[in-house]
Amino acid sequence: MLQLSPAQRKLLKSLAHDFKPVVMIGSAGLTEAVLREVARSLDAHELIKIRVLNNDRTERAEHMHTICEALGAAPVQHIGKLLLIYRPAEPPRIRLP
């Protein structure tokens, strides 16, 4: 899992402010198909929002941790039912401080 500094996290949050969620995790939870879709979206965008249709905050945090561990991504923010995740592309399109 990648680690981000507070300055990098702040920049990524500001960039993602107007983003719409590109992946939704529904009642079936975090399946292999969802992980593949998240990986594909990270390849395309580097920084994505994920909406989790679940009322359990602990489970949402576990989803974020599992996604970041499995895909080598960095957790940026978990606010409400939205997860913000970053994984740099090759070459990186977003320049971090």
JOVEN-V591264 format. One line per field, one symbol per residue. ss: DSSP state (2 for helix, 1 for strand, 0 for the rest). psi: psi as a letter, one per 20 degrees, with the letter a starting at -180 (. if undefined). Layout:
ss = ???
psi = ???
This chain:
ss = 0000022222222220000000111000000222222222222220111111000022222222222222200111111001111100000000000
psi = pqpqrhggggghghhjgjqqpiqpobhibnrhhggghggghhhhigpqqppomqiogghghgggggggghjkrppgqoocjpppqpoqroqphpoq.
